[in-house]
C-alpha cells in the first residue's frame, strides 16, 4: 500500500471516528434540548390556560427524564387546571421530593391536604408537616403563613388563624392576596362587615388589581347586591383590559343573571383581544350554545375546525352540540375524525361513549362501557368518565356497579353536578321517591347558579337539567302528584326538545289521567325524533293491547321492522304483541328471531322464560335463564328466577342454592333474600338465625311491603319468638289491607292465618280465633293454600 493510500485510509478512519463522536455527542445533547423545549412549550400553554396541551408537553419532557422537577411541577399545575385532583396530588408529591426548595408546590400540596382532611385527621397532619418544612426553608414565606392560618381555622383555632393572616399582611402590606384570604375567613364566620372592609383595603392597596375587584364583586353577589357587584366586575375589566379572567368573570355574572345581551358583548370583547385565538372564539360559541343559539354556536365551531383542523377541543365541542341537537351523523363524523388522528383520544372516546349511552340500546351501552374503560385506564379519576360509566351501568340495570362509580365521583368530586344526578337516579331506582324528589330539587337549584366551564359544558349542563326534571317528575308521579309530575316532564321537554324521553314520560302520565289520544300523539312525537325508540313503541303497543286493537299494534311495529329488519329489539316487541294475544307460538317465533339476530339479547331469553313458565314448561324456562347466565354469569335476577321455579316444584335444595348464588352476585337482591329466609323457615332446611338476618335486612330496606313483614314474622314464629312474630305479622295484615283498599281489591287471607298461628303460640286464643275467622271470610273470595289447616286450628279454639 502506498503512502498516499495509507494517508487516504487514515483520513477516512479519522472522519468516521469524528462522525461517530459527533453522533454520540448529539445523542447526549439533543435530549436535553428537547426536554427544555417541551418544558418551555408547557409553560407557554399554561400561561394561555391550555391545560390539556400543557400536560402533553410536560409528559413529553418527563419521558426523556422522569427526574426533572420542573416537568412534575408543570404537570401538577396542568392537572389542577383540568381538575384532575388525584393526579395533581401525585405530581405535587413528586415535585416536593425532587425539589425541596419549591415552596409554592409545598403550599399547594398543603392546601390540598386541608381540603381532603374532612374526617381524616392524618391529612391535616400532612398539611402541618408541609408548613413546618416551609418555615424551615423560609420563616417569612407569606403563603406559608396563609396556609398555617387555614390549618388553624379548620382546627377551630380562630384566634391563631387570624394571627397568622395578620403576620402574612405584616410581611408585605402591599400584597393583595393576603387581604383576600383573611376576608374569606370572615365570610365563613359570618362577619361580613369585616370581610368587606378587607376587600376595600385590598383595593386601596392596589386599585389596579383585577383579582381584588373580582373577588369583591363575588362577595357583593353573595350578599345580594347585584348592582354594586356589576360595578366591581366592570372595574376589574377597566383596570386590566387585557385580562381574560376578569372579562370571563363579568360574562358569567351576566349569564347567571340572565342579562344575555350584556354577556354577549363581554364574550365578543374577549374575542377582540385576540381574534385569531381559537380559545376566545370557543368562549363565544359556548355562550351561544348555553343560551340556545345553537346555529350561531355551530357556525363558529365549523369555521374553527376548518381554519384550525388540529384544534381538537373545537371538534369535541362541535360533536357534543350536534349530538344534543340530534344530529348523530354529524357528531359521529367529528368523533371519527379525532379518532383517525389518535385511536386512543380520550375525549373522543368519551364522546362516542356518551352518544352510545344516549341511544339506550343494550349493545350500544356495552360498547360505551368498553370505550369508558379505556378512558378510565388513561385517566382513572376522570370526572366525566366516571359519570358516564355510572350512567351506562345504570341504564343497563347494573345498579350496584353504577353505585360504585357514583361513590368514586362523590368521594373525589363532591360538588360535581353530574355526580349529583346519578345519586338522584339511584335513589329513585331504590324506591325512595320522596328523597329522590328532594335531591332533584336541590340539583335544579344548584344548576340555576352555575355557568358552563371546561368540565361542565353547556350541553352537559342541559343534559343534567333535563334528566333532573325527568327524575323529579317520575318521583312526583310515584308520590301521586300528577300535576307536579306533568310540570316537570314539560320542563324536561322544553330543556331538551330533541330527546324522546320527556315525550314518553308525558305519554305515560297522560295514560294515568285517561287521556288515551294525547298519549298516542306523544308516543308518535317521540318516534318522529327516534323511529326505533323502544320506550315509545312499547308504550303504543300497550295502549293498543289494552283495547284489544292488536291489528294496530302489529301494523305499527311491522312498519318499523320493515325499515330495520335486523333489529333484535323490534322482534322482541313483536313477540310482546303476540304475548298480549296469548299466541304462544307467535311470541316464541319472534323471540327466537330476535335471538337469531343477536344471540346475546337478554330480554328475549327472559321473555321466553316467562312464556314457558306461563305454559307450565318449567324445564324450558330454567334452560332460558341458564342461557342468560352463560352470557352474564353475574346476573342475580336469573338465579332468583331459577330459585323461584325450583321452589314451586318443591326442589328446595336446588332453590336454596340458586337463591344463595343470587345473593353472592348481588347482596342487595331483595327477592332472593326474602325467599331464602322463607324457605329456611317453611321447610326447616337451613339456619333460622341466618333466616332472621336475611328477613330483617329486607324489611329494613322495604318497610312498607306486606309480604316481607310476613316473612320476618313467620321466621320469628319458627324461632318461638312469639311477641316479635305477632308484631311483624300485625304489620303485614295492616299493610296488606291498606294496599287492598287503595287498589279496590281483596286482602290476603294468608296474612291473617299466619297472625292467628303466632297469636295462638303466644297464648292469645281470642285473638287467634278472630284472625282465623277473618281468614275464612276472605277465603270465600280468595282461596289460599293453608285453608284446611286454618279450619282445623279454628276447630280446636
C-alpha positions in Angstrom: 0.0 0.0 0.0 1.4 3.4 -1.0 1.8 6.2 1.5 -1.0 8.1 -0.4 -3.3 5.2 0.0 -2.4 4.9 3.7 -2.9 8.6 4.1 -6.3 8.3 2.4 -7.3 5.3 4.5 -6.2 7.0 7.8 -8.2 10.1 6.8 -11.3 8.0 6.2 -10.9 6.3 9.6 -10.4 9.7 11.3 -13.5 11.1 9.6 -15.6 8.0 10.6 -14.4 8.3 14.2 -15.1 12.1 14.2 -18.6 11.5 12.8 -19.3 8.8 15.4 -18.2 11.2 18.2 -20.5 13.9 16.8 -23.4 11.5 16.7 -22.6 10.4 20.2 -22.4 14.0 21.4 -25.7 14.8 19.6 -27.3 11.9 21.4 -26.1 13.4 24.6 -27.2 17.0 23.9 -30.4 16.7 21.8 -32.5 15.1 24.5 -31.5 18.0 26.8 -32.6 20.5 24.2 -35.8 18.5 23.5 -36.6 18.4 27.2 -36.0 22.1 27.6 -38.2 22.8 24.5 -41.1 20.7 25.9 -40.8 22.4 29.3 -40.9 25.9 27.6 -43.9 24.9 25.5 -45.7 23.6 28.5 -45.1 26.8 30.4 -46.4 28.8 27.5 -49.5 26.7 27.3 -50.1 27.1 31.0 -49.9 30.9 30.6 -52.7 30.6 28.0 -54.7 28.2 30.2 -54.3 25.4 27.6 -54.1 22.8 30.3 -54.5 19.7 28.1 -51.8 20.8 25.7 -49.5 21.8 28.6 -49.9 18.4 30.2 -48.8 16.7 27.0 -45.7 18.8 26.8 -44.7 18.2 30.4 -45.3 14.4 29.9 -43.1 14.5 26.9 -40.3 16.1 29.0 -40.8 13.5 31.7 -40.5 10.7 29.1 -37.0 12.0 28.4 -36.1 12.5 32.1 -38.5 11.4 34.8 -36.4 13.1 37.5 -36.8 16.6 36.2 -38.7 18.5 38.9 -39.9 21.2 36.5 -41.8 18.6 34.5 -43.7 17.3 37.5 -44.4 20.8 38.7 -45.8 21.8 35.3 -47.9 18.6 35.2 -49.3 19.3 38.7 -50.4 22.7 37.6 -51.9 21.3 34.4 -53.8 18.7 36.3 -55.0 21.4 38.6 -56.4 23.3 35.7 -58.0 20.2 34.4 -59.4 19.5 37.9 -57.8 16.0 37.9 -57.1 16.3 41.6 -55.7 12.8 42.4 -53.1 13.1 39.6 -52.3 16.7 40.7 -51.6 15.4 44.2 -49.3 12.7 43.0 -47.3 15.2 40.8 -47.1 17.7 43.7 -45.6 15.0 45.9 -43.0 14.2 43.2 -42.2 17.9 42.8 -41.7 18.2 46.6 -39.4 15.2 46.7 -37.3 16.3 43.7 -37.2 20.0 44.5 -37.4 20.6 48.3 -37.0 24.4 47.6 -40.2 24.7 45.5 -42.2 26.3 48.3 -45.1 27.1 46.1 -45.6 23.4 45.4 -45.5 22.6 49.1 -48.2 25.2 49.7 -50.4 23.7 47.0 -49.8 20.3 48.5 -50.7 21.6 52.0 -53.9 23.2 50.8 -54.9 20.0 49.1 -54.4 18.1 52.3 -56.5 20.7 54.2 -59.4 20.3 51.7 -59.1 16.4 52.0 -58.9 16.5 55.8 -62.6 16.1 56.4 -62.9 13.2 58.9 -59.3 12.3 58.1 -57.0 13.8 60.7 -54.0 12.3 59.2 -54.4 14.6 56.2 -54.3 17.7 58.4 -51.2 16.3 60.0 -49.6 16.1 56.5 -50.6 19.7 55.8 -48.9 20.8 59.1 -45.8 18.8 58.1 -45.6 20.8 54.9 -45.9 24.1 56.8 -43.2 23.1 59.2 -40.9 22.2 56.3 -41.7 25.5 54.5 -40.8 27.5 57.6 -37.5 25.6 58.0 -36.6 26.9 54.5 -38.1 30.4 54.9 -39.8 31.5 58.1 -41.1 34.6 56.3 -42.7 32.8 53.4 -46.0 34.6 53.1 -48.1 31.8 51.6 -46.7 29.5 54.3 -48.4 31.8 56.9 -51.6 31.8 54.9 -51.6 28.0 54.9 -50.9 27.9 58.6 -53.8 30.2 59.2 -56.0 27.9 57.1 -55.0 24.9 59.1 -55.7 26.7 62.4 -59.1 27.8 61.0 -60.1 24.2 60.1 -59.0 23.1 63.6 -61.3 25.8 65.0 -58.4 27.8 66.4 -59.7 31.0 65.0 -57.6 33.4 67.1 -54.4 31.7 65.9 -55.7 31.6 62.4 -56.3 35.4 62.2 -52.9 36.0 63.9 -51.2 34.0 61.0 -53.1 36.0 58.4 -52.1 39.2 60.2 -48.5 38.0 60.0 -48.8 37.5 56.3 -50.1 41.1 55.9 -47.3 42.4 58.1 -44.6 40.7 55.9 -46.0 42.5 52.8 -48.7 45.1 53.4 -49.0 45.7 49.7 -49.8 42.1 48.9 -53.5 42.0 47.8 -53.9 38.2 48.1 -53.3 38.2 51.9 -56.2 40.6 52.5 -58.5 38.5 50.2 -57.5 35.3 52.2 -58.4 36.9 55.5 -61.7 38.3 54.0 -62.7 34.7 53.1 -62.2 33.6 56.7 -64.5 36.4 57.9 -67.2 35.3 55.4 -67.1 31.8 56.9 -67.6 33.3 60.4 -70.5 35.4 59.1 -68.6 38.6 59.8 -69.4 40.2 56.5 -68.7 43.8 57.6 -65.1 42.8 58.5 -64.8 40.9 55.2 -66.0 43.9 53.2 -63.5 46.2 55.0 -60.7 43.8 53.9 -61.9 43.7 50.3 -61.9 47.5 50.3 -58.5 47.6 51.9 -57.1 45.3 49.2 -58.4 47.7 46.6 -56.9 50.7 48.4 -53.6 48.9 48.4 -53.7 48.2 44.7 -56.6 49.8 42.9 -55.4 48.3 39.6 -55.6 44.7 40.8 -58.2 42.8 38.7 -58.4 40.0 41.3 -59.2 42.4 44.1 -62.2 43.9 42.2 -63.3 40.5 41.0 -63.3 38.9 44.5 -65.1 41.9 46.0 -67.7 41.6 43.2 -68.2 38.0 44.1 -68.7 38.9 47.7 -71.3 41.5 46.7 -73.1 38.9 44.6 -73.2 36.5 47.5 -74.6 39.3 49.8 -77.3 40.1 47.2 -76.0 43.4 46.0 -76.1 42.8 42.2 -75.8 46.5 41.1 -72.6 47.0 43.2 -71.3 43.6 42.1 -71.7 44.6 38.4 -69.8 47.8 39.0 -66.9 46.0 40.6 -66.8 43.3 37.9 -66.6 46.2 35.4 -63.8 47.9 37.3 -61.8 44.6 37.2 -62.1 44.8 33.4 -61.3 48.6 33.3 -58.1 48.3 35.3 -56.9 45.3 33.3 -58.5 45.4 29.8 -56.4 42.6 28.5 -57.1 40.2 31.4 -59.3 37.4 30.1 -60.2 36.1 33.6 -61.7 39.5 34.6 -63.8 39.6 31.4 -64.8 36.0 31.8 -66.0 36.7 35.4 -68.1 39.6 34.2 -69.5 37.5 31.4 -70.5 34.7 33.8 -72.1 37.3 36.1 -74.3 38.5 33.3 -75.0 34.9 32.2 -76.2 33.8 35.7 -78.3 36.9 36.0 -79.8 36.2 32.5 -78.6 39.5 31.1 -77.6 37.8 27.8 -77.2 40.9 25.7 -74.6 42.3 28.1 -72.9 38.8 28.4 -72.7 38.6 24.6 -70.9 42.0 24.5 -68.4 40.7 27.0 -67.7 37.5 25.2 -67.3 39.4 21.9 -64.8 41.6 23.8 -62.8 38.5 24.7 -62.6 37.6 21.0 -61.5 41.1 20.1 -58.5 40.7 22.5 -57.1 38.1 20.1 -59.3 37.4 17.1 -57.1 34.6 15.8 -57.1 32.7 19.1 -59.4 29.6 18.8 -60.0 29.5 22.6 -61.5 33.0 22.5 -63.8 32.1 19.6 -64.8 29.0 21.6 -65.9 31.0 24.6 -68.3 33.0 22.4 -69.5 29.8 20.8 -70.1 28.2 24.2 -72.1 31.3 25.3 -74.3 30.9 22.2 -74.7 27.3 22.9 -75.6 27.9 26.6 -78.3 30.5 25.5 -79.8 28.1 23.0 -78.4 30.0 19.9 -77.3 26.7 18.6 -77.0 27.7 14.9 -74.6 30.5 15.9 -72.5 28.1 18.0 -72.3 25.5 15.3 -71.3 28.1 12.7 -68.4 29.3 14.9 -67.2 25.8 15.6 -67.4 24.7 12.0 -65.3 27.7 11.0 -62.8 26.9 13.8 -62.2 23.3 12.8 -61.9 24.3 9.2 -59.3 27.1 9.9 -57.6 25.1 12.7 -58.1 21.4 12.0 -55.7 20.5 14.8 -57.8 22.4 17.4 -59.4 19.2 18.8 -61.2 21.0 21.6 -63.3 22.7 18.9 -64.0 19.4 17.3 -65.1 17.8 20.6 -67.5 20.7 21.3 -68.9 20.7 17.8 -69.6 17.0 18.1 -71.2 17.5 21.5 -73.5 20.3 20.3 -74.5 18.2 17.2 -75.2 15.2 19.4 -77.5 17.3 21.7 -79.2 18.6 18.6 -80.0 15.1 17.4 -77.5 15.1 14.5 -75.8 11.8 15.4 -74.3 11.6 11.9 -72.6 15.0 12.2 -71.4 14.2 15.7 -70.1 10.8 14.6 -68.1 12.4 11.7 -66.3 14.8 14.1 -65.6 12.0 16.6 -64.3 9.7 13.8 -62.0 12.5 12.6 -60.5 12.8 16.0 -60.1 9.1 16.4 -58.5 8.8 13.0 -55.7 11.0 14.3 -55.4 9.2 17.6 -57.4 6.0 18.2 -56.8 6.5 22.0 -58.1 10.1 22.0 -59.7 10.1 25.5 -62.2 12.9 24.9 -63.3 11.5 21.5 -63.8 8.0 23.1 -65.8 9.6 25.9 -68.0 11.5 23.4 -68.6 8.3 21.5 -69.5 6.5 24.7 -71.8 9.4 25.6 -73.6 9.0 22.2 -73.9 5.3 22.8 -75.3 5.8 26.3 -77.8 8.3 24.9 -79.1 5.7 22.4 -80.2 3.4 25.3 -79.6 0.3 23.2 -78.2 -2.6 25.1 -75.3 -3.3 22.6 -74.5 0.4 22.4 -74.4 0.6 26.2 -72.0 -2.3 26.4 -69.8 -0.7 23.7 -69.9 2.6 25.6 -68.6 0.8 28.7 -65.6 -0.6 26.7 -64.8 3.0 25.5 -65.1 4.3 29.0 -62.8 1.5 30.3 -60.1 2.9 28.0 -60.9 6.5 29.2 -60.5 5.5 32.8 -57.4 3.4 32.1 -55.8 6.6 30.9 -57.3 8.9 33.5 -58.6 6.8 36.4 -60.3 9.8 38.1 -61.8 11.4 35.1 -64.9 13.3 36.3 -67.0 12.9 33.2 -65.6 9.4 32.5 -66.8 8.2 35.9 -70.2 9.9 35.4 -70.8 8.3 32.0 -69.6 4.9 33.3 -72.1 5.2 36.1 -74.8 6.2 33.7 -74.1 3.4 31.3 -74.2 0.8 34.1 -77.3 2.3 35.5 -79.1 2.2 32.1 -78.1 -1.4 31.8 -79.8 -2.1 35.1 -76.5 -2.8 36.9 -77.3 -0.6 39.8 -74.5 -1.8 42.1 -71.9 -1.1 39.5 -73.4 2.3 38.9 -73.4 3.0 42.6 -69.7 2.1 42.9 -68.8 4.6 40.2 -71.1 7.2 41.7 -69.4 6.8 45.0 -66.0 7.4 43.4 -67.4 10.6 41.9 -68.8 11.7 45.3 -65.6 11.0 47.1 -63.3 12.7 44.6 -65.6 15.5 43.3 -68.3 16.2 45.9 -69.6 19.3 44.1 -69.7 17.8 40.6 -73.3 18.3 39.4 -73.5 15.2 37.1 -72.4 13.1 40.2 -75.4 14.6 42.0 -77.7 13.5 39.1 -76.6 9.8 39.3 -77.3 9.8 43.0 -80.8 11.1 42.3 -81.4 8.3 39.7 -80.1 5.6 42.0 -82.2 6.9 44.9 -85.3 6.8 42.7 -84.5 3.3 41.5 -84.1 2.1 45.1 -87.7 3.1 45.7 -87.2 6.2 47.8 -89.3 8.6 45.7 -89.5 11.3 48.4 -85.8 11.6 48.9 -85.2 11.4 45.1 -87.6 14.4 44.6 -85.8 16.3 47.3 -82.3 15.6 45.8 -83.6 16.5 42.3 -84.9 19.8 43.5 -81.6 20.6 45.2 -79.7 19.8 42.0 -82.0 22.0 39.9 -81.4 24.9 42.3 -77.7 24.4 42.0 -77.9 24.4 38.2 -79.6 27.8 38.3 -76.5 29.2 40.0 -73.7 27.9 37.7 -72.2 28.9 34.4 -70.6 26.5 32.0 -66.9 25.8 32.3 -64.3 23.4 30.9 -65.7 20.3 32.6 -69.4 21.2 32.7 -70.0 22.2 29.1 -73.3 23.9 28.2 -74.6 20.6 26.6 -73.7 18.6 29.7 -75.5 21.1 31.9 -78.5 20.9 29.6 -78.4 17.1 29.8 -78.2 17.1 33.6 -81.0 19.6 33.9 -83.3 17.6 31.6 -82.6 14.3 33.5 -83.1 16.0 36.8 -86.5 17.2 35.7 -87.3 13.7 34.4 -86.2 12.1 37.7 -88.2 14.7 39.8 -91.3 14.2 37.6 -91.0 10.4 38.0 -90.7 10.7 41.8 -93.7 13.0 42.0 -95.7 10.6 39.8 -94.9 7.8 42.2 -95.9 10.1 45.1 -99.3 10.8 43.5 -98.6 14.4 42.5 -99.5 14.1 38.8 -99.8 17.9 38.3 -96.3 18.4 39.6 -95.0 15.5 37.5 -96.5 17.0 34.4 -94.9 20.3 35.1 -91.5 18.7 35.5 -91.9 16.5 32.4 -92.8 19.6 30.3 -89.8 21.4 31.7 -87.6 18.4 30.6 -89.2 18.6 27.2 -88.5 22.3 26.9 -85.0 21.9 28.1 -84.1 19.2 25.5 -86.8 19.1 22.8 -84.9 16.6 20.7 -84.8 13.9 23.4 -87.7 11.4 23.2 -87.6 10.6 27.0 -89.7 13.6 28.0 -92.4 12.8 25.5 -92.6 9.1 26.6 -92.9 10.2 30.3 -95.6 12.7 29.4 -97.4 10.0 27.4 -97.3 7.6 30.4 -98.7 10.4 32.6 -101.5 11.0 30.1 -102.4 7.3 30.3 -102.7 7.6 34.1 -105.1 10.6 33.5 -107.1 8.5 31.0 -106.0 10.8 28.1 -105.5 8.0 25.5 -105.4 10.0 22.3 -103.0 12.5 23.9 -100.7 9.6 25.0 -100.7 8.2 21.4 -99.7 11.6 19.9 -96.9 12.0 22.5 -95.5 8.5 21.7 -95.7 9.3 18.0 -93.8 12.5 18.6 -91.0 10.6 20.3 -90.9 8.2 17.3 -90.5 11.2 14.9 -87.3 12.0 16.8 -86.2 8.4 17.1 -88.1 6.0 14.8 -86.9 2.9 16.7 -87.3 4.3 20.2 -88.3 1.2 22.3 -90.0 3.2 25.0 -92.4 4.8 22.6 -93.0 1.7 20.6 -93.6 -0.3 23.8 -96.0 2.4 25.0 -98.0 2.3 21.8 -98.2 -1.5 21.8 -99.5 -1.4 25.4 -102.1 1.2 24.5 -103.4 -0.8 21.6 -103.3 -4.1 23.5 -105.4 -2.7 26.4 -108.2 -2.1 23.9 -107.6 -5.4 22.0 -106.5 -3.4 18.9 -103.9 -6.0 18.0 -104.1 -5.2 14.3 -102.9 -1.6 15.1 -100.2 -2.9 17.4 -98.9 -5.3 14.7 -99.2 -2.7 12.0 -97.1 -0.1 13.9 -94.3 -2.5 14.8 -94.3 -4.1 11.3 -93.7 -0.6 9.8 -90.6 -0.1 11.9 -89.4 -3.7 11.3 -89.7 -3.2 7.6 -87.2 -0.4 7.8 -85.0 -2.2 10.4 -85.3 -5.9 9.8 -82.2 -6.9 11.7 -83.0 -5.1 14.9 -83.4 -7.7 17.7 -85.3 -5.3 20.0 -88.1 -4.8 17.4 -88.7 -8.5 17.0 -88.8 -8.7 20.8 -91.6 -6.1 20.8 -93.4 -8.0 18.1 -93.2 -11.1 20.3 -94.7 -9.0 23.1 -97.7 -8.2 20.9 -98.3 -12.0 20.3 -97.9 -12.4 24.1 -100.8 -10.0 24.7 -102.9 -12.0 22.2 -102.0 -15.2 24.1 -100.5 -16.5 20.9 -97.6 -18.5 22.4 -96.4 -19.9 19.1 -96.2 -16.4 17.5 -94.4 -15.0 20.6 -91.9 -17.8 20.7 -91.2 -17.5 16.9 -90.5 -13.7 17.2 -88.4 -14.1 20.3 -86.3 -16.8 18.6 -86.0 -14.4 15.6 -84.6 -11.8 18.0 -82.0 -14.3 19.3 -81.0 -15.3 15.8 -80.2 -11.7 15.1 -78.5 -11.2 18.5 -77.7 -14.4 20.5 -76.8 -12.2 23.4 -80.1 -10.3 23.6 -81.0 -11.0 27.2 -84.6 -9.6 27.2 -85.6 -12.3 24.7 -84.3 -15.0 26.9 -86.2 -13.6 29.9 -89.4 -13.3 27.8 -89.0 -16.9 26.6 -88.5 -18.0 30.2 -91.7 -16.2 31.3 -93.5 -17.7 28.3 -92.5 -21.2 29.3 -93.5 -20.6 32.9 -96.9 -19.5 31.9 -97.3 -22.6 29.8 -96.1 -24.9 32.7 -92.8 -25.7 30.9 -90.6 -25.2 33.8 -87.6 -27.1 32.4 -87.6 -25.0 29.3 -87.9 -21.8 31.4 -85.0 -22.8 33.5 -83.0 -23.6 30.4 -83.6 -20.0 29.2 -82.4 -18.5 32.4 -79.3 -20.7 32.3 -78.6 -19.3 28.9 -78.7 -15.8 30.4 -76.2 -16.9 33.0 -73.9 -18.3 30.3 -73.8 -14.8 28.8 -73.9 -12.9 32.1 -72.7 -15.0 35.0 -73.2 -12.1 37.3 -76.9 -11.8 36.6 -78.5 -12.3 40.0 -82.1 -12.0 38.6 -81.6 -15.2 36.6 -80.5 -17.1 39.7 -83.5 -15.7 41.6 -86.0 -16.8 38.9 -84.4 -20.3 38.7 -84.8 -20.4 42.5 -88.4 -19.5 42.3 -89.1 -22.2 39.7 -87.3 -24.8 41.7 -89.2 -23.6 44.8 -92.5 -24.0 43.0 -91.5 -27.6 42.0 -90.6 -28.2 45.7 -86.9 -28.8 44.7 -86.0 -26.9 47.9 -82.3 -27.7 47.9 -81.9 -26.5 44.3 -84.0 -23.5 45.1 -81.9 -22.5 48.1 -78.7 -23.0 46.1 -80.0 -20.6 43.4 -81.1 -18.0 46.0 -77.7 -18.1 47.6 -75.9 -17.7 44.3 -78.2 -14.7 43.5 -77.1 -13.1 46.8 -73.4 -13.8 46.1 -73.8 -11.8 42.9 -76.0 -9.1 44.4 -76.2 -8.9 48.2 -79.0 -6.4 47.8 -81.2 -8.8 45.9 -84.4 -8.4 47.9 -86.5 -11.2 46.4 -83.7 -13.7 46.8 -83.1 -12.8 50.4 -86.8 -12.8 51.3 -87.4 -16.1 49.5 -84.4 -17.8 51.0 -85.4 -16.7 54.5 -89.0 -18.0 53.9 -87.6 -21.3 52.5 -85.5 -21.8 55.6 -88.4 -21.1 57.9 -91.1 -23.0 56.0 -89.1 -26.2 55.2 -86.7 -26.4 58.1 -83.8 -26.5 55.7 -81.3 -24.0 56.7 -80.2 -21.9 59.7 -83.0 -19.9 61.3 -80.6 -17.3 62.6 -79.5 -16.7 59.0 -83.1 -16.5 58.1 -83.7 -13.8 60.7 -80.7 -11.8 59.4 -81.9 -12.0 55.8 -85.5 -11.2 56.6 -84.6 -8.3 58.9 -82.4 -6.8 56.2 -85.2 -7.0 53.6 -87.7 -5.3 56.0 -85.3 -2.6 56.9 -84.9 -1.6 53.3 -88.5 -2.2 52.4 -90.6 -1.4 55.5 -93.9 -0.9 53.6 -94.2 -4.3 51.8 -96.6 -6.7 53.5 -95.1 -9.9 52.1 -91.6 -9.0 53.5 -93.1 -8.2 57.0 -94.9 -11.6 56.8 -91.7 -13.5 56.1 -89.9 -11.9 59.0 -92.9 -12.6 61.3 -93.0 -16.2 60.2 -89.3 -16.6 60.8 -89.7 -15.2 64.3 -92.6 -17.6 64.9 -90.4 -20.6 63.9 -87.8 -19.4 66.4 -90.6 -19.3 69.1 -90.2 -15.5 69.4 -94.0 -15.1 69.5 -94.2 -11.4 70.6 -91.9 -10.3 67.8 -93.7 -12.6 65.4 -97.1 -11.0 66.3 -95.7 -7.5 65.9 -94.5 -8.2 62.4 -97.5 -10.2 61.3 -99.9 -7.5 62.5 -97.9 -5.1 60.4 -98.2 -7.4 57.4 -102.0 -7.5 57.8 -102.3 -3.7 58.1 -100.1 -3.1 55.1 -102.0 -5.6 53.0 -105.4 -4.3 53.9 -104.3 -0.7 53.2 -102.9 -1.7 49.8 -106.1 -3.7 49.0 -108.3 -0.7 49.8 -106.2 1.5 47.6 -106.4 -0.9 44.7 -110.1 -1.8 45.3 -109.1 -5.5 45.7 -109.5 -8.2 48.4 -107.0 -8.6 51.2 -105.0 -11.8 51.6 -106.3 -14.5 54.0 -102.8 -15.9 54.3 -101.5 -13.0 56.4 -104.5 -13.3 58.8 -103.8 -17.1 59.1 -100.1 -16.5 59.9 -101.0 -13.9 62.5 -103.6 -16.3 64.1 -100.9 -19.0 64.4 -98.5 -16.6 66.1 -101.2 -15.3 68.5 -102.1 -18.9 69.4 -98.4 -19.6 70.1 -98.3 -16.5 72.3 -101.4 -17.8 74.2 -103.9 -15.3 72.9 -106.7 -17.7 71.9 -109.3 -15.0 71.4 -107.0 -13.1 69.1 -106.2 -16.2 67.2 -109.9 -17.1 66.8 -110.6 -13.6 65.5 -107.9 -13.7 62.9 -108.8 -17.2 61.7 -112.4 -16.1 61.2 -111.2 -13.2 59.2 -109.1 -15.5 57.1 -112.0 -17.8 56.4 -114.3 -14.9 55.4 -111.6 -13.7 52.9 -111.1 -17.3 51.7 -114.6 -17.2 50.2 -113.2 -14.8 47.6 -109.5 -15.5 47.7 -108.6 -19.2 48.0 -105.4 -19.9 49.9 -103.2 -22.9 50.3 -103.5 -23.1 54.1 -107.3 -23.1 54.2 -107.6 -26.7 55.6 -105.0 -26.0 58.3 -106.8 -22.8 59.3 -110.2 -24.7 59.6 -108.6 -27.4 61.8 -106.9 -24.8 64.1 -110.2 -22.9 64.4 -112.0 -26.0 65.5 -109.5 -26.5 68.4 -110.0 -23.0 69.8 
